[in-house]
Structures are given as C-alpha cells and as structure tokens.
C-alpha cells in the first residue's frame, strides 16, 4: 500500500483526522485568546464562577485548586478536586469563566451519576492498556503473518488481540464525546441561570470557546477511529 514512498492507508485513514486535529487545536487557542481579553461584566474570576456553580447545584465536597499551565484545567473525580490553570483560576475573562464552568459541569455529572461519565471512568484502565499495546501487537501480528505464512493462525491471533485492545481505547474516545458536550451544555445553562454571565453576548462568547474545545475531542476520536480502520484494512489485506 505504498505509492511513491507514501503509505496510502495512512493518507486515507489517519492524515485527514490529524489535519482536523491541528485545525481544532489552533481554533481553541485562537478563541480562548480572543475572549480572554474580554472581561465579564460581573467581574468574577474563574475560581469564583466555579464556586458559584457548585453551590447552585448543592455540591459542597469539591475543592477548587490552582494548578500550573495553560488550558490544563480538569476535574478529578477520585479526589473531588476541580483544578483550574493559571489562565483560568484568577482571570475574570469570559473565556476563563467558560472553561471553569465546563469543568464544573464534570463535577455535576459526577454528582448525579451521569451514565457516559461512569462508563468512561470504568474504561480508563483498559483504554490505557489498549492505546499503549494494541497498535503495537496488531502491527507485529501483521508483519509476522506477512513474513511467515506457515504461522498465519498465530499471527492472526496476535493481530486480533491488538485490534481488540485498541478498539477498547477507541471506545473510550467515543464515550468521551457525549461527556464533553454534556458538560458544556450544563455549564452554559447554569451560567445563565445563576446570572454569572449577565447577557447573551457573554454566553455566546463562552459557547464559542467551549465549542472550539469540543472539536479537539471530535478530532481525537476521528484520529483514533482512522488508526483502527487502517490496522483492520492492513490486516485483511495481508490475508489475501
């Protein structure tokens, strides 16, 4: 599957998603930078906005902490900590409040036992193993099968194990999508209900930032799917 030195399967299945991922990453940085310059009318910080939203949902056992970095914000369900980055914690910008609200959305999901979040958490161990070893095993099996025809059953078994493991990591990426989109929807709704962002213009700005961020998850999922399809295609091609 090489043409003038290029791997056609990579060009077809993987490269488009990688290009989309690069575009999405540039977009979220651009959107965040733009709305990071626009201060919210209420003047609350990202940390204060998170506290308002947590209180509005009756969540009292989640700590808001400050971590280093930019856009490294996350919610850790095991320690019940909402970790806000340098660009979010003390900033009063619409972008910072939107990001803080999104992470608070994950805390709300955790509190109510949101199904896709529970499923994603259960997939973490096997997804880590699958993303680390799955592609390697699949490629070893494909190469072994092509070079040693007499051992095709063993080679195919190795390939199948690799594909199954990697498939589980791809499932993790797919389950992540509803988790992220739902967290953003919750965030925007509560920002309006609590009047943390005071008008539709501010909410629209936060929505644009969160939409761009969501596209990075879509791109990651498409990259994983493309990589899996490529391995499946190569596996079937080697058996011909």
C-alpha positions as CSV (number, residue, x, y, z in Angstrom):
1,X,0.0,0.0,0.0
2,X,2.8,2.4,-0.8
3,X,2.8,4.8,-3.7
4,X,5.9,6.9,-4.5
5,X,7.1,6.2,-0.9
6,X,3.8,7.2,0.7
7,X,1.7,4.9,2.9
8,X,-1.7,5.2,1.1
9,X,-3.6,3.8,4.1
10,X,-2.1,6.4,6.4
11,X,-3.1,9.2,3.9
12,X,-6.6,7.9,3.6
13,X,-7.5,6.9,7.2
14,X,-5.3,8.9,9.5
15,X,-3.9,12.1,7.9
16,X,-7.2,13.9,7.4
17,X,-8.1,13.5,11.1
18,X,-4.6,14.7,12.1
19,X,-5.1,17.8,10.0
20,X,-8.5,18.4,11.6
21,X,-6.9,18.0,15.0
22,X,-4.3,20.6,14.2
23,X,-7.1,23.0,12.9
24,X,-9.2,22.4,16.1
25,X,-6.2,23.0,18.3
26,X,-5.4,26.3,16.6
27,X,-9.1,27.3,16.8
28,X,-9.4,26.7,20.5
29,X,-6.2,28.6,21.2
30,X,-7.4,31.5,19.0
31,X,-10.9,31.6,20.5
32,X,-9.6,31.4,24.0
33,X,-7.1,34.2,23.3
34,X,-9.8,36.4,21.8
35,X,-12.3,36.0,24.7
36,X,-9.6,36.0,27.3
37,X,-9.3,39.7,26.5
38,X,-13.0,40.3,27.2
39,X,-13.7,40.8,31.0
40,X,-17.1,39.6,32.3
41,X,-19.4,42.3,33.5
42,X,-19.8,40.8,36.9
43,X,-16.0,40.7,37.3
44,X,-15.9,37.2,38.9
45,X,-12.9,35.0,38.4
46,X,-12.9,31.5,37.0
47,X,-12.5,30.1,40.5
48,X,-15.3,32.3,41.9
49,X,-17.6,31.3,39.0
50,X,-16.8,27.6,39.7
51,X,-17.7,28.1,43.3
52,X,-21.0,29.8,42.4
53,X,-22.0,26.9,40.1
54,X,-21.0,24.3,42.6
55,X,-23.1,26.0,45.3
56,X,-26.0,26.4,42.9
57,X,-26.0,22.6,42.5
58,X,-25.6,21.8,46.2
59,X,-22.1,20.4,45.8
60,X,-20.1,21.1,48.9
61,X,-17.4,18.4,48.9
62,X,-15.4,19.5,45.8
63,X,-12.3,21.6,46.3
64,X,-11.2,24.2,43.8
65,X,-7.5,24.2,43.3
66,X,-4.9,26.2,41.3
67,X,-2.6,24.3,39.0
68,X,0.2,25.5,36.7
69,X,-0.1,25.6,32.9
70,X,-2.5,27.0,30.3
71,X,-5.7,25.1,29.5
72,X,-4.7,22.3,31.7
73,X,-8.0,22.6,33.6
74,X,-9.6,19.4,34.7
75,X,-11.9,17.8,37.2
76,X,-10.6,14.8,39.2
77,X,-13.4,12.6,40.4
78,X,-11.2,10.4,42.6
79,X,-10.0,13.3,44.7
80,X,-13.1,15.5,44.0
81,X,-10.9,18.4,43.0
82,X,-11.7,21.0,40.4
83,X,-8.2,22.0,39.1
84,X,-8.0,25.4,37.3
85,X,-5.0,26.5,35.4
86,X,-3.1,29.8,35.5
87,X,-5.1,31.2,32.6
88,X,-8.4,30.4,34.3
89,X,-8.2,30.5,38.1
90,X,-7.8,34.2,38.7
91,X,-8.9,35.6,35.4
92,X,-12.2,37.5,35.0
93,X,-12.5,36.9,31.3
94,X,-15.4,35.3,29.6
95,X,-13.1,32.5,28.3
96,X,-11.8,31.7,31.8
97,X,-15.3,31.6,33.2
98,X,-16.5,29.3,30.3
99,X,-13.6,26.9,30.9
100,X,-14.2,26.9,34.7
101,X,-17.9,26.3,34.2
102,X,-17.2,23.4,31.8
103,X,-15.0,21.6,34.4
104,X,-17.7,22.3,37.0
105,X,-20.1,20.5,34.6
106,X,-18.0,17.4,35.0
107,X,-18.3,17.7,38.8
108,X,-22.1,18.0,38.4
109,X,-22.0,14.9,36.1
110,X,-20.1,13.0,38.8
111,X,-22.6,14.0,41.5
112,X,-25.7,12.9,39.5
113,X,-24.0,9.7,38.2
114,X,-24.2,10.7,34.5
115,X,-24.0,7.4,32.6
116,X,-21.4,8.1,30.0
117,X,-19.1,9.6,32.6
118,X,-19.4,6.4,34.7
119,X,-18.7,4.3,31.6
120,X,-15.7,6.4,30.7
121,X,-14.2,6.1,34.1
122,X,-14.6,2.3,34.0
123,X,-12.9,2.2,30.6
124,X,-9.8,4.2,31.8
125,X,-7.6,1.2,32.8
126,X,-8.3,-0.9,29.7
127,X,-8.1,2.1,27.4
128,X,-4.7,3.0,28.8
129,X,-3.5,-0.6,28.1
130,X,-5.2,-0.7,24.7
131,X,-3.7,2.6,23.4
132,X,-0.3,1.6,24.6
133,X,-0.1,-2.0,23.5
134,X,-2.9,-2.5,21.0
135,X,-1.4,-0.9,17.9
136,X,2.0,-2.5,18.6
137,X,0.5,-6.0,18.9
138,X,-1.6,-5.5,15.7
139,X,1.4,-4.4,13.7
140,X,3.6,-7.2,15.0
141,X,0.9,-9.7,14.0
142,X,0.5,-8.2,10.5
143,X,4.3,-8.2,9.9
144,X,4.7,-11.7,11.3
145,X,1.8,-13.0,9.2
146,X,3.3,-11.5,6.0
147,X,6.8,-12.9,6.6
148,X,5.8,-16.4,7.9
149,X,2.8,-17.8,6.1
150,X,3.1,-21.1,7.9
151,X,2.3,-19.3,11.2
152,X,-0.7,-17.3,9.9
153,X,-3.1,-18.6,12.7
154,X,-0.7,-17.4,15.4
155,X,0.0,-14.1,13.6
156,X,-3.8,-13.5,13.1
157,X,-4.4,-14.2,16.9
158,X,-1.8,-11.6,17.8
159,X,-3.3,-9.1,15.4
160,X,-6.8,-9.7,16.7
161,X,-5.8,-9.2,20.3
162,X,-4.1,-6.0,19.3
163,X,-7.2,-4.8,17.4
164,X,-9.5,-5.7,20.3
165,X,-7.3,-3.8,22.8
166,X,-7.0,-0.8,20.5
167,X,-10.8,-1.0,19.8
168,X,-11.4,-0.5,23.5
169,X,-9.3,2.6,23.6
170,X,-11.2,3.9,20.6
171,X,-14.4,3.2,22.5
172,X,-13.0,5.4,25.3
173,X,-12.6,8.3,22.8
174,X,-16.2,7.8,21.5
175,X,-17.7,7.8,25.0
176,X,-15.7,11.0,25.8
177,X,-17.7,12.9,23.2
178,X,-21.1,12.9,25.0
179,X,-19.3,13.5,28.3
180,X,-17.6,16.7,27.0
181,X,-20.6,18.0,25.1
182,X,-23.0,17.4,28.0
183,X,-20.6,19.2,30.4
184,X,-20.5,22.3,28.1
185,X,-24.3,22.3,27.9
186,X,-24.7,22.1,31.6
187,X,-22.1,24.9,32.0
188,X,-23.8,27.3,29.7
189,X,-27.2,26.7,31.1
190,X,-26.1,27.2,34.7
191,X,-24.1,30.3,33.8
192,X,-27.3,31.9,32.5
193,X,-29.4,30.6,35.4
194,X,-27.1,32.0,38.1
195,X,-26.5,35.2,36.1
196,X,-22.8,34.6,36.3
197,X,-22.6,35.7,32.7
198,X,-25.1,38.5,32.5
199,X,-26.3,38.7,28.9
200,X,-26.5,36.6,25.7
201,X,-23.4,38.2,24.2
202,X,-21.2,36.9,27.1
203,X,-22.9,33.5,27.0
204,X,-22.3,33.4,23.2
205,X,-18.6,34.1,23.7
206,X,-18.3,31.3,26.3
207,X,-20.2,29.0,23.9
208,X,-17.7,29.7,21.1
209,X,-14.7,28.9,23.3
210,X,-16.3,25.6,24.5
211,X,-17.4,24.6,21.0
212,X,-13.9,25.0,19.7
213,X,-12.6,22.9,22.7
214,X,-15.2,20.2,21.9
215,X,-13.9,20.0,18.3
216,X,-10.5,18.9,19.7
217,X,-12.2,15.8,21.2
218,X,-14.0,15.1,18.0
219,X,-10.7,15.3,16.1
220,X,-9.0,13.0,18.6
221,X,-11.9,10.4,18.2
222,X,-11.6,10.6,14.4
223,X,-7.9,10.1,14.6
224,X,-8.3,7.0,16.8
225,X,-11.1,5.6,14.5
226,X,-8.9,6.2,11.4
227,X,-5.9,4.5,13.0
228,X,-8.1,1.5,13.9
229,X,-9.6,1.3,10.5
230,X,-6.2,1.4,8.9
231,X,-5.0,-1.5,11.0
232,X,-8.1,-3.5,10.2
233,X,-7.6,-2.8,6.5
234,X,-3.9,-3.8,6.6
235,X,-4.8,-7.0,8.5
236,X,-7.4,-8.0,5.9
237,X,-5.0,-7.1,3.1
238,X,-2.2,-9.3,4.4
239,X,-4.6,-12.3,4.5
240,X,-5.2,-12.1,0.7
